[in-house]
Amino acid sequence: MELKETIKKRKSVRHFHEDKPVDDSTVRAILELAIRAPSAGNVQPWIIHVVRKPESRNLLTEAAHGQSFIAQAPVALVVCIDKERTLSTYGQRGLELYSIQDTAALTEHILLTAVDMGLGTCWVGAFDEEACSRALSLSRNERPVAIIPLGYPAKDPADRGRRRLDEVTVWD
Ligand SMILES: Cc1cc2nc3c(=O)[nH]c(=O)nc-3n(C[C@H](O)[C@H](O)[C@H](O)COP(=O)(O)O)c2cc1C
């Protein structure tokens, strides 16, 4: 798929085929490309958890205030900030800004790569970080910043539309 087409095709998917598994080689192929994302100083302060166990996905749904499509998808990817990695190079600015931007770039790469491979995702940011950390037994070094359910879309979501370009740009 062409990049332009992939970008246009990406929409948040919240209904997944529960009986259509996503094999490890597909997840690996998505992540191999996603980790090409840029990061400040190429520090790559991220850890990605590949969550398949139904009990863990149920706990993630609970942590995300009942967003049940997380448990419905066969895989959930949880993107975490590796705090030590960013702190040791960039201190507070790394922790408060770069690591957020770095993991956001990684997350967007995951979303686009998944579409390119015929899969659907949704970027989930509304969740209780403590509950998510408990669900995955994360160390204090890891801060979960995005949960990404991954699976084959069961429905084609409606286009959410966007603000007009003129409204969001300032030309000199
Ligand atoms: C930082 C961030 C957090 C988000 N959190 C959630 C979420 O918790 N639950 C959800 O259903 N969608 C969530 N979304 C998806 C947005 O609602 C969605 O991207 C937006 O409505 C545009 O729709 P589209 O992705 O289909 O183009 C989040 C997106 C971003 C970028």
The ligand as an SDF file (V2000), in Angstrom:
LIG
                    3D

 31 33  0  0  0  0  0  0  0  0999 V2000
   -3.3780   10.3250   22.7060 C   0  0  0  0  0  0  0  0  0  0  0  0
   -4.6240    9.6250   22.2230 C   0  0  0  0  0  0  0  0  0  0  0  0
   -5.4350    8.9900   23.1480 C   0  0  0  0  0  0  0  0  0  0  0  0
   -6.5770    8.3080   22.7100 C   0  0  0  0  0  0  0  0  0  0  0  0
   -7.3140    7.6180   23.6320 N   0  0  0  0  0  0  0  0  0  0  0  0
   -8.3860    6.9070   23.2220 C   0  0  0  0  0  0  0  0  0  0  0  0
   -9.1050    6.1000   24.1450 C   0  0  0  0  0  0  0  0  0  0  0  0
   -8.7860    6.0150   25.3180 O   0  0  0  0  0  0  0  0  0  0  0  0
  -10.1730    5.4070   23.6740 N   0  0  0  0  0  0  0  0  0  0  0  0
  -10.5650    5.4560   22.3630 C   0  0  0  0  0  0  0  0  0  0  0  0
  -11.5320    4.7850   22.0120 O   0  0  0  0  0  0  0  0  0  0  0  0
   -9.8890    6.2070   21.4570 N   0  0  0  0  0  0  0  0  0  0  0  0
   -8.8170    6.9220   21.8540 C   0  0  0  0  0  0  0  0  0  0  0  0
   -8.0820    7.6300   20.9390 N   0  0  0  0  0  0  0  0  0  0  0  0
   -8.4660    7.6220   19.5140 C   0  0  0  0  0  0  0  0  0  0  0  0
   -9.1260    8.9330   19.0950 C   0  0  0  0  0  0  0  0  0  0  0  0
  -10.3990    9.0340   19.6730 O   0  0  0  0  0  0  0  0  0  0  0  0
   -9.1850    8.9780   17.5510 C   0  0  0  0  0  0  0  0  0  0  0  0
   -7.8940    8.8940   17.0170 O   0  0  0  0  0  0  0  0  0  0  0  0
   -9.8570   10.2590   17.0400 C   0  0  0  0  0  0  0  0  0  0  0  0
  -11.2050   10.3220   17.4390 O   0  0  0  0  0  0  0  0  0  0  0  0
   -9.8170   10.3580   15.5100 C   0  0  0  0  0  0  0  0  0  0  0  0
  -10.4300    9.2290   14.9350 O   0  0  0  0  0  0  0  0  0  0  0  0
   -9.6400    8.2600   13.9380 P   0  0  0  0  0  0  0  0  0  0  0  0
   -8.4700    7.6630   14.7050 O   0  0  0  0  0  0  0  0  0  0  0  0
  -10.6330    7.1960   13.5510 O   0  0  0  0  0  0  0  0  0  0  0  0
   -9.1640    9.0680   12.7940 O   0  0  0  0  0  0  0  0  0  0  0  0
   -6.9340    8.3060   21.3390 C   0  0  0  0  0  0  0  0  0  0  0  0
   -6.0930    8.9290   20.4180 C   0  0  0  0  0  0  0  0  0  0  0  0
   -4.9430    9.5610   20.8460 C   0  0  0  0  0  0  0  0  0  0  0  0
   -4.0150   10.1790   19.8160 C   0  0  0  0  0  0  0  0  0  0  0  0
  1  2  1  0
  2  3  1  0
  2 30  2  0
  3  4  2  0
  4  5  1  0
  4 28  1  0
  5  6  2  0
  6  7  1  0
  6 13  1  0
  7  8  2  0
  7  9  1  0
  9 10  1  0
 10 11  2  0
 10 12  1  0
 12 13  2  0
 13 14  1  0
 14 15  1  0
 14 28  1  0
 15 16  1  0
 16 17  1  0
 16 18  1  0
 18 19  1  0
 18 20  1  0
 20 21  1  0
 20 22  1  0
 22 23  1  0
 23 24  1  0
 24 25  2  0
 24 26  1  0
 24 27  1  0
 28 29  2  0
 29 30  1  0
 30 31  1  0
M  END
$$$$
